[in-house]
């Protein structure tokens, strides 16, 4: 068995072979050398300990997964359409699922225009990858909210792009600084935003700001990549139209997913964009996975046509409304008055500011070691400066059971 030894933190490792005792030097590509393991995945190592309570995940509540219905539909699919579910298929996705999705999204969100098309992807994460692959050369700029989702940030970084992070206000991205970034970065290829219950902050972008983001993208000739994994999970407040619903110019690429409303393990997402973009993105997808899992696609289609999707989503909203309120109530009881936090209207996350400028990385490590509670430090979501310290923490309320929400928030409160 060879043993890996780090020689250079960024690009090079040496492997010493026990058999010949010679060192083999491996040089990694520039675009991968600077990438780090996701802080969330690293924290999951602690969460694997059954005595640790994790508020670090971004997973659906176990009770939100319709396991019995999916089990039934799986048997039906394999009985009725085994060769459809188990064979190769089109890169664009299972035709019946694509049509059902277009119908559902048109009726419920008004986001499929006459000039648009839809392809099925391997989760929404693949949308970020193939969009960056298609539009970005090395050194091009992607403008993001700061903080933003680490999975997307790492994808963009893997293409050696320049990420321009724009601070968040209470109602979404700062519009003045967004325009300044567009003026300063002439090679901006797209603006990446998560308007609904943003990950990690839980903030919802106001209608006025959605219109302003669209207007600026049109003015400066750039695309918008709208990531909306949580949009169906609004449990309070009024629905706000998606940016894609405002798109009359074919400049918005929309990413959606079944991960938060059905099952993340099936890895079924989708992308909506102007037809010429979709055709090219389908080619980019072919170089990655040929097509997304057909078993997952056929199962998603069967669930959609055999169940009332609106009724199903309403049941999810009830689950998350309860969990969010429980966590917020416990935070009010146990956290010091010098702390502040967001009060999301949907989604899965609360974003809290530690008192007295405490470093969230150090705090998270002490918390898991001393109290056996996992959280994600805010620095994991830095867009502009990955190494900048942060006094923010992300708390997930969807995954833990009620008892663990109460216990974990109490234990966190003991740290102050």
C-alpha positions in Angstrom: 0.0 0.0 0.0 1.4 3.4 -0.9 1.4 6.3 1.7 0.5 9.8 0.7 2.8 12.6 2.0 2.0 16.3 1.4 4.9 18.1 -0.2 3.2 21.2 -1.5 -0.1 22.4 0.0 -1.5 23.5 -3.4 -0.2 21.4 -6.2 2.0 18.6 -5.4 2.0 15.4 -3.3 4.6 12.6 -3.2 3.6 9.0 -2.8 6.1 6.6 -1.3 5.6 3.1 -2.6 6.3 0.4 0.0 7.3 -2.1 -2.7 10.0 -0.1 -4.5 10.6 2.7 -2.0 10.5 5.2 -4.8 8.7 8.5 -4.6 6.1 9.2 -7.3 5.4 12.9 -7.7 1.8 14.0 -8.6 1.2 17.5 -10.0 -2.4 18.6 -9.8 -4.0 21.0 -12.3 -4.1 24.6 -11.5 -7.9 24.7 -11.5 -8.1 21.9 -8.9 -5.1 22.7 -6.7 -6.7 25.7 -4.9 -9.9 23.9 -4.1 -10.5 22.8 -0.5 -12.8 20.2 1.0 -16.2 21.6 1.7 -16.3 22.7 5.3 -19.7 21.2 5.6 -18.4 17.8 4.4 -15.6 18.1 6.9 -18.0 18.8 9.7 -20.1 15.8 8.7 -17.1 13.7 9.9 -18.0 14.8 13.4 -21.7 14.4 12.7 -21.2 10.7 12.0 -20.6 10.3 15.8 -24.1 9.2 17.0 -23.6 11.2 20.2 -23.2 14.5 18.2 -26.3 16.6 17.3 -25.9 18.1 13.9 -27.3 21.5 12.9 -24.8 21.5 10.1 -26.7 19.6 7.4 -29.0 21.0 4.7 -31.1 17.8 4.3 -34.8 17.5 4.3 -36.5 16.4 7.5 -36.7 12.6 7.6 -40.5 12.7 8.1 -40.7 14.9 4.9 -39.4 12.0 2.7 -42.4 10.1 1.2 -40.6 6.8 1.5 -43.7 4.5 1.4 -45.1 6.3 -1.7 -41.8 6.1 -3.4 -41.4 2.5 -2.6 -44.8 1.8 -4.2 -44.0 3.9 -7.3 -40.6 2.2 -7.6 -42.3 -1.2 -7.8 -44.7 0.2 -10.4 -42.0 1.7 -12.6 -39.9 -1.5 -12.5 -43.0 -3.6 -13.3 -44.4 -1.4 -16.1 -41.3 0.3 -17.6 -38.2 -1.6 -16.6 -36.3 -0.8 -19.8 -37.1 2.9 -19.6 -35.9 3.1 -16.0 -32.8 0.9 -16.5 -31.5 1.7 -19.9 -29.6 4.7 -21.5 -31.7 7.6 -22.5 -31.6 11.2 -23.8 -29.2 13.7 -22.4 -32.0 16.2 -22.1 -33.9 13.9 -19.8 -36.9 11.6 -19.7 -39.4 13.2 -22.1 -42.5 12.6 -19.9 -40.8 14.1 -16.9 -39.7 17.2 -18.9 -43.3 17.7 -20.1 -44.8 17.3 -16.6 -42.3 19.7 -15.1 -43.0 22.3 -17.8 -46.7 22.0 -17.1 -46.3 22.2 -13.3 -43.8 25.1 -13.4 -45.9 27.1 -15.9 -49.1 26.7 -13.8 -47.4 27.4 -10.4 -44.5 29.7 -11.1 -45.0 31.1 -14.7 -41.4 30.5 -15.5 -41.4 28.6 -18.8 -41.5 31.1 -21.7 -42.2 30.3 -25.4 -38.5 30.7 -26.1 -37.4 28.4 -23.3 -36.7 24.7 -23.0 -35.9 22.4 -20.0 -33.4 19.7 -19.4 -33.1 17.3 -16.5 -29.8 17.4 -14.5 -28.1 15.4 -11.9 -29.2 17.6 -9.1 -29.2 21.4 -9.2 -25.4 21.3 -8.5 -24.9 20.1 -12.1 -26.6 23.2 -13.4 -23.9 25.3 -11.8 -21.2 23.1 -13.2 -22.3 23.0 -16.8 -23.3 26.7 -16.8 -19.8 27.7 -15.7 -18.3 25.2 -18.2 -20.3 26.7 -21.0 -19.9 30.4 -20.4 -16.6 30.9 -18.5 -13.0 31.1 -19.6 -10.3 31.2 -17.0 -10.2 34.7 -15.5 -13.8 35.6 -16.4 -15.9 37.0 -13.5 -19.0 35.5 -11.8 -20.8 37.9 -9.5 -22.3 36.2 -6.4 -24.1 37.2 -3.2 -21.6 37.2 -0.3 -22.1 34.9 1.6 -23.3 32.2 -0.8 -23.7 28.4 -1.2 -20.3 26.7 -0.9 -21.1 24.0 -3.4 -21.7 26.6 -6.1 -18.7 28.7 -5.1 -16.4 25.7 -5.3 -17.8 24.8 -8.7 -17.1 28.3 -10.0 -13.6 28.3 -8.5 -12.8 25.0 -10.3 -13.0 26.8 -13.6 -10.5 29.4 -12.4 -13.0 32.2 -12.5 -12.8 35.4 -10.6 -15.6 35.6 -8.0 -16.9 39.0 -7.1 -18.8 38.8 -3.9 -21.5 41.4 -3.2 -22.7 42.0 0.4 -26.2 41.2 1.4 -28.8 43.6 2.9 -31.8 42.4 4.8 -33.8 42.2 1.6 -31.1 40.7 -0.6 -28.1 41.6 -2.6 -26.9 45.2 -2.4 -27.9 46.8 -5.7 -25.5 49.7 -5.7 -22.5 47.5 -5.1 -23.8 45.0 -7.7 -23.7 47.8 -10.3 -20.3 48.9 -9.2 -19.0 45.3 -9.7 -20.6 45.2 -13.1 -18.8 48.4 -14.1 -15.5 47.2 -12.8 -15.6 43.7 -14.2 -16.1 44.0 -17.9 -15.7 40.2 -18.4 -18.6 39.3 -16.1 -20.4 36.2 -17.6 -23.3 35.9 -15.2 -24.8 36.9 -11.8 -25.5 34.0 -9.5 -28.3 34.5 -6.9 -30.5 32.5 -4.6 -33.5 34.8 -4.2 -35.7 32.6 -2.0 -34.5 31.8 1.6 -30.9 32.1 0.6 -28.3 29.5 1.6 -26.8 30.3 4.1 -28.6 33.4 5.3 -32.3 32.5 4.9 -32.8 36.0 3.4 -35.5 36.5 0.7 -34.7 39.0 -2.0 -37.5 41.7 -2.3 -39.5 42.1 -5.5 -37.9 45.5 -6.1 -34.4 44.0 -5.9 -35.3 41.1 -8.2 -36.5 43.7 -10.8 -33.3 45.7 -10.2 -31.0 42.7 -10.7 -32.8 41.8 -13.9 -32.6 45.4 -15.2 -28.8 45.6 -14.4 -28.2 42.2 -16.1 -30.0 43.5 -19.2 -28.2 46.9 -19.1 -24.7 45.3 -18.8 -25.3 42.4 -21.1 -24.8 39.5 -18.7 -26.8 36.5 -17.8 -28.5 35.6 -14.5 -28.2 32.2 -12.9 -31.2 31.9 -10.6 -30.9 29.1 -8.1 -34.2 28.2 -6.5 -34.0 25.0 -4.5 -36.1 26.2 -1.6 -38.7 28.3 -3.4 -41.6 25.8 -2.8 -40.9 25.8 0.9 -42.4 29.2 1.9 -44.2 28.7 5.1 -45.0 32.3 5.9 -45.4 35.6 4.1 -46.4 36.3 0.5 -44.9 34.6 -2.6 -42.6 36.7 -4.7 -42.3 36.1 -8.4 -39.1 34.5 -9.6 -36.6 36.5 -11.6 -37.2 34.0 -14.4 -40.8 34.9 -14.5 -39.7 38.4 -15.5 -37.5 37.2 -18.2 -38.5 38.6 -21.6 -35.0 38.6 -23.1 -33.8 35.1 -22.6 -31.1 36.1 -20.1 -32.1 34.1 -17.1 -31.0 30.5 -16.5 -33.2 28.9 -13.8 -32.1 26.0 -11.6 -34.6 23.8 -9.7 -34.5 20.5 -8.0 -36.4 17.6 -6.4 -33.9 17.4 -3.6 -35.8 19.5 -1.1 -39.4 18.5 -2.0 -39.0 14.8 -2.8 -35.6 13.2 -2.2 -32.0 14.4 -2.4 -30.6 10.9 -2.9 -32.2 10.5 -6.3 -30.1 13.4 -7.6 -32.8 14.8 -10.0 -32.7 18.6 -10.8 -33.6 20.6 -13.8 -32.6 23.7 -15.8 -34.8 26.2 -17.7 -33.3 28.6 -20.2 -33.6 30.0 -23.7 -33.6 27.1 -26.2 -30.2 27.8 -27.8 -28.6 27.9 -24.4 -30.3 24.6 -23.4 -29.1 22.9 -26.6 -25.5 23.9 -25.8 -25.8 23.0 -22.2 -27.1 19.5 -23.2 -23.8 19.0 -25.0 -21.8 20.2 -21.9 -23.8 17.7 -19.9 -22.9 14.8 -22.2 -19.3 15.3 -21.3 -20.1 14.8 -17.6 -22.6 12.0 -17.2 -24.3 11.2 -20.6 -27.7 11.6 -18.9 -29.1 11.8 -15.3 -30.3 8.7 -13.6 -33.3 7.3 -15.4 -34.5 5.4 -12.4 -34.7 8.7 -10.5 -36.3 10.5 -13.4 -39.0 7.9 -13.9 -39.7 7.8 -10.2 -40.1 11.6 -10.0 -42.5 11.5 -13.0 -44.6 8.8 -11.4 -44.8 10.7 -8.1 -45.9 13.9 -9.9 -48.7 12.2 -11.9 -49.9 10.0 -9.2 -50.0 12.5 -6.3 -51.3 16.0 -5.7 -48.0 18.0 -5.8 -49.5 21.1 -4.2 -51.0 19.0 -1.3 -47.6 17.3 -0.9 -45.7 20.6 -0.7 -48.3 22.0 1.7 -47.5 19.1 4.1 -43.8 20.0 3.8 -44.4 23.6 4.6 -46.2 22.5 7.8 -43.2 20.4 8.9 -40.7 23.2 8.3 -42.9 26.0 9.8 -43.0 24.0 13.0 -39.3 23.3 13.1 -38.3 26.9 12.3 -40.5 28.3 15.0 -39.2 25.8 17.5 -35.6 26.8 16.8 -36.3 30.5 16.8 -38.2 30.3 20.1 -35.4 28.3 21.7 -32.8 30.9 20.5 -34.8 33.7 22.1 -34.7 31.7 25.4 -31.0 30.7 25.4 -29.0 33.1 23.3 -27.6 36.4 24.7 -29.3 39.7 23.7 -26.1 40.8 22.0 -26.8 38.1 19.3 -28.9 38.7 16.2 -30.3 36.3 13.6 -32.5 36.1 10.6 -36.1 35.0 10.7 -36.6 33.2 7.4 -40.0 32.9 5.7 -39.1 29.5 4.3 -36.3 27.2 3.4 -34.0 25.4 5.9 -31.6 27.8 7.5 -31.1 30.5 10.1 -28.1 32.8 10.0 -26.9 34.1 13.3 -24.2 36.7 14.3 -22.1 35.8 17.3 -21.6 38.4 20.1 -18.5 40.5 20.5 -17.0 39.6 17.1 -16.3 36.0 18.1 -14.6 33.9 15.4 -17.1 31.4 14.1 -14.5 28.8 13.1 -13.0 28.6 16.5 -16.5 28.7 18.1 -17.7 25.8 15.9 -14.7 23.7 16.8 -15.1 24.3 20.5 -18.8 23.6 20.3 -18.4 20.2 18.7 -15.6 19.2 21.0 -17.1 20.5 24.3 -20.9 20.2 23.7 -21.0 17.7 20.8 -23.1 20.0 18.6 -22.2 20.6 14.9 -22.8 23.9 13.2 -21.2 25.5 10.1 -19.0 28.6 10.5 -19.9 31.5 8.4 -16.4 31.6 6.8 -17.3 28.5 4.8 -19.7 30.6 2.7 -17.3 33.5 1.9 -17.6 34.4 -1.7 -15.0 37.2 -2.1 -12.3 36.1 0.4 -12.4 32.5 1.3 -9.9 33.1 4.2 -11.6 36.0 5.8 -12.8 35.4 9.4 -16.5 35.5 10.2 -18.6 36.0 13.2 -21.6 34.3 11.6 -22.9 30.8 12.0 -25.5 28.8 9.9 -28.0 26.7 11.8 -30.2 24.1 10.1 -33.6 23.4 11.5 -34.9 20.9 9.0 -32.9 17.8 9.8 -32.8 17.4 13.6 -35.8 16.0 15.5 -37.6 18.4 17.8 -35.9 17.1 20.9 -32.5 17.6 19.4 -33.3 21.2 18.3 -34.3 22.1 21.9 -31.2 20.3 23.3 -28.7 21.7 20.8 -29.8 25.3 21.1 -29.6 25.0 24.9 -26.1 23.7 24.6 -25.0 26.4 22.3 -26.4 29.0 24.7 -24.1 27.5 27.4 -21.1 28.6 25.3 -21.7 32.3 25.9 
